[in-house]
Amino acid sequence: MTPIRQDDFIQSVADAFQFISYYHPLDYIKALGEAHAREESPAARDAIAQILTNSRMSAEGHRPICQDTGIALVFLKVGMNVRWETSFSLQEMVDEGVRRAYLDPHNPLRASVLADPAGKRTNTKDNTPAVVHYEIVPGDHVEVICAAKGGGSEAKSKFAMLNPSDDLVEWVLKTVPTMGAGWCPPGILGLGIGGTPEKAMLLAKEAIMAPVDIHELKARGARNRAEELRLELYEKVNALGIGAQGLGGLTTVLDVKVLDYPCHAANLPVALIPNCAATRHIHFHLDGSGPAHLEPPKLADWPAVTWTPDTETATAVDLDTLTRERVAAWKPGQKLLLNGKMLTGRDAAHKRIADMLARGEKLPVDFTNRVIYYVGPVDPVGDEVVGPAGPTTATRMDKFTRMMLEQTGLISMIGKSERGPVAIEAIKDNRSAYLMAVGGAAYLVAKAIKSAKVVGFPDLGMEAIYEFEVKDMPVTVAVDSSGTSVHETGPREWRLRIGKIPLAA
């Protein structure tokens, strides 16, 4: 029997989560590089360039690709001939590996896991416990997949119990647009079909752990129904024109993965789970010879794409002298480079602000004529003023938008993905604007931040209110003062240009 030692297993898990925090899978990078080369939408091409540049910077600097360093997910296939040399359970060993990875002083990762989810929602401080799936299989080794799944893409997971006669492809094509851009396309879609509800969800999650290989499938052709679905959905989802970051373009997905399982005759369970631009997973085996060896990629493997601030066509904005009149003059799709001081805040800070205003209490910060950035940064290391600090999904702040614009003096907001009708109406009524930064470019964005200090709610940790001073921080006007949203106009334009799926479909 093969002995698997406790320390080897724990160290392998710890190494894996550090590794995937700053190294994209190379199959994803190569596919993204090809998407950049063929992209015709200027906005989407610019977004992909930022993601690729950020990826290479993270690989060089060994710092997180995304500020949301994910919830730890581990798939284990344990050989029946394995003997464990440990006093821990498998869950305890995984959690200890995750704990070491997320608390590593050289590259601390953001702790985003909350205990008592329907109650106090208290941060566990070390991103444990992990979500672990086990399977006992023939053999004398342990197969491990470690993944860090960001909350933005997890929030867009979908499930349906279809009737056996329902059109599965039609369901996917109707569902994907409802996911918006909060899952940070271009990414990968996992489709789980069959089994029971929980089995379908697990199949969809397992599916996105596989390498990007749609180009190989297209070359050889489909051999079964699952592969036929992959090819059909890859073409049709991209024909929706959603594009990178939801801005409209040719590439929404780099691959579609499908796993199926026998199901009851009366049912057709279907689950859809996306993997985002911060796709992070690694696959390794333990055979008793020691910890896993994880081979670092070569920087030469990255596409020769380098994003730099577009000082010729982008508009420079001085945040320190910004007025409502200037905000109201911005146009949809306009590229801006922000300079000066901005405030930050997300869910927890907005909720506390709302409660304080309701009680008539004074806020710790004056938001008059200020811009707020929806972000929860990673802690800094070395000479950094802040760790990776990419945008969070803006729709979570929609219900607070009118309050912030009408009761605090705020004049603009920055986040990722689209805004919903409630927020757009508030933006229009107040002649404000919403600016979009690129999700999946957190380390690149952080380089534009020249100073950072906590100015409110320090007990909220990464959700505290910071004041950032930025230089040439790139953003796009996503909703202007008239309420026009590029997340509506862009995909509509590119769906028409591609011309394979009518708008009425």
C-alpha positions, 0 to 999 in steps of 0.5 A, spaced: 500 500 500 502 507 498 503 511 504 501 518 503 504 522 509 500 528 512 506 533 511 507 531 504 499 532 503 498 539 507 504 542 503 502 540 496 495 543 498 499 549 500 503 550 494 498 549 490 493 555 492 499 559 492 501 557 485 494 558 482 494 565 485 499 568 481 499 563 475 494 562 470 493 555 466 497 556 460 491 553 456 487 559 458 492 564 457 494 561 450 486 561 448 486 568 451 491 570 446 488 568 440 482 571 442 485 578 443 488 577 436 482 576 432 477 581 436 474 586 432 471 590 438 476 596 440 473 596 447 473 588 448 480 588 445 483 593 450 479 589 456 483 582 454 489 586 453 489 588 460 487 581 463 493 578 459 498 584 461 495 583 468 496 575 468 504 576 466 505 581 471 502 577 476 506 571 474 513 575 474 511 578 481 508 572 484 502 576 487 494 575 486 491 575 479 485 578 482 483 581 489 478 576 490 483 570 491 477 565 491 473 560 496 478 554 496 475 548 492 478 541 492 477 535 488 480 528 491 480 521 487 483 517 493 486 510 490 483 504 494 491 502 495 493 508 499 494 508 506 494 515 510 500 516 515 496 522 519 492 524 525 488 528 521 482 527 517 482 529 509 478 535 511 483 537 516 489 536 512 486 540 506 484 546 511 491 546 514 494 547 507 489 552 505 490 556 511 498 556 510 497 558 503 492 564 505 496 566 511 503 566 507 507 572 509 510 573 502 504 573 498 498 573 503 491 572 500 485 575 501 480 571 506 473 571 504 470 566 507 465 567 512 462 563 518 455 563 520 452 565 513 445 566 515 447 570 521 453 574 523 457 572 517 464 572 521 470 572 517 474 566 518 481 570 517 484 564 513 479 562 508 477 555 511 474 551 511 475 549 504 469 545 500 472 538 498 469 533 494 471 526 495 471 519 490 474 513 492 477 509 486 482 503 484 489 505 484 495 506 489 495 514 488 491 520 490 489 525 484 488 532 487 485 538 483 485 545 487 481 551 485 480 558 487 473 560 485 471 567 485 465 570 488 463 574 482 463 568 477 460 563 483 454 568 484 452 567 476 451 559 477 444 557 474 440 551 475 434 548 472 429 542 472 427 542 465 422 537 462 425 531 458 422 535 451 425 541 453 430 544 448 437 545 452 441 549 448 435 554 448 435 554 455 443 556 455 442 561 450 436 564 454 440 564 461 447 566 459 445 573 457 441 574 464 448 572 468 450 579 465 458 581 466 459 579 473 462 573 472 468 577 468 468 574 461 471 571 457 472 565 461 469 558 460 462 555 461 461 548 465 454 545 463 452 539 468 447 535 465 443 529 468 443 525 475 439 529 480 440 537 482 446 536 486 449 532 481 448 536 476 451 542 479 457 538 481 458 536 474 458 543 472 463 545 477 468 539 475 467 540 468 471 547 468 477 544 471 479 541 464 484 544 460 481 549 454 481 544 448 475 546 444 480 548 438 482 540 438 475 538 438 473 543 432 479 540 428 477 532 430 469 533 430 464 531 435 464 523 437 458 523 442 452 528 444 456 531 449 461 534 444 456 536 439 453 540 445 460 543 446 461 545 439 454 548 438 454 552 444 461 555 443 459 558 437 452 560 439 454 563 446 459 567 442 454 569 437 450 572 443 456 578 442 456 579 450 464 579 449 469 581 454 467 584 460 460 584 457 462 590 452 460 587 446 465 583 442 467 576 438 469 572 444 464 571 450 467 564 452 474 561 450 471 554 451 464 550 453 465 544 457 459 538 458 459 533 463 453 528 463 450 523 468 444 518 467 437 521 470 430 519 472 426 518 466 421 524 468 427 529 469 432 533 465 437 537 471 441 542 468 446 546 471 451 552 468 457 554 472 462 559 469 469 560 470 472 567 470 478 571 467 481 569 473 481 562 472 485 558 477 486 551 478 491 546 478 491 538 477 497 533 481 498 526 483 501 524 490 504 517 489 508 517 496 514 519 494 513 526 497 510 533 496 507 535 489 512 538 484 508 544 480 512 546 474 512 554 473 510 556 466 515 560 462 514 568 461 515 566 454 509 562 454 505 569 454 502 572 448 506 578 446 501 583 449 502 589 453 497 594 455 499 601 457 495 607 458 492 610 452 494 617 453 492 620 446 485 618 446 483 617 453 481 623 457 485 625 463 480 626 469 482 630 476 478 627 481 480 632 486 477 638 482 471 633 479 464 637 478 457 634 477 457 638 471 464 634 468 461 628 470 454 629 466 458 631 460 462 624 460 459 619 454 458 612 454 464 608 452 469 614 453 475 612 456 478 615 462 484 616 466 483 617 473 488 621 477 487 624 484 484 621 490 478 617 491 474 613 496 472 605 496 467 601 499 463 595 498 457 591 501 458 592 508 460 599 508 454 601 504 450 597 509 453 601 515 452 608 511 445 606 510 444 604 517 448 611 520 444 615 515 437 612 518 439 614 525 441 621 523 449 619 525 455 623 522 459 619 517 466 618 518 468 620 511 465 626 507 463 624 500 461 630 497 463 631 490 467 624 491 468 618 487 467 611 490 471 605 488 467 598 489 473 594 491 476 589 497 484 589 496 489 584 498 493 586 503 500 589 501 507 586 502 514 589 501 514 596 498 506 596 496 501 601 498 496 596 497 495 589 494 492 587 488 485 591 488 481 590 482 473 592 482 468 588 485 461 586 482 457 593 482 450 590 481 451 588 489 451 596 490 445 597 486 440 598 492 444 603 495 446 607 489 440 612 490 441 613 497 449 614 496 447 619 490 442 623 494 444 623 501 452 623 501 454 628 495 457 622 491 458 624 484 460 617 481 462 610 482 467 605 479 466 597 479 465 591 474 460 589 470 453 592 468 448 596 473 441 594 474 435 598 472 434 601 479 441 603 479 441 606 472 434 610 474 438 613 480 444 615 476 440 618 470 435 622 476 442 625 479 446 626 472 451 621 475 455 616 471 458 609 473 465 607 470 467 600 469 474 598 471 476 591 468 475 585 472 481 580 472 486 586 472 487 587 479 495 587 480 495 592 474 490 596 477 494 596 483 500 599 480 496 605 478 494 606 486 500 611 489 497 611 496 492 608 500 489 609 507 483 607 511 479 613 513 473 609 515 470 603 518 477 599 520 473 593 523 471 591 516 478 589 514 478 589 506 471 592 506 473 598 510 473 605 507 480 607 504 482 613 500 486 611 494 490 616 490 491 614 483 495 616 477 492 614 470 487 609 473 484 606 466 476 606 466 470 606 461 464 610 462 459 604 462 453 608 464 452 616 463 448 621 466 442 620 461 442 612 463 445 609 457 449 603 459 454 600 454 453 593 457 446 594 453 448 597 447 455 593 446 452 586 446 446 588 442 451 591 436 455 585 436 450 580 436 447 584 430 454 584 427 455 577 428 448 576 425 447 568 427 442 569 432 436 574 431 435 579 437 428 577 438 431 570 439 
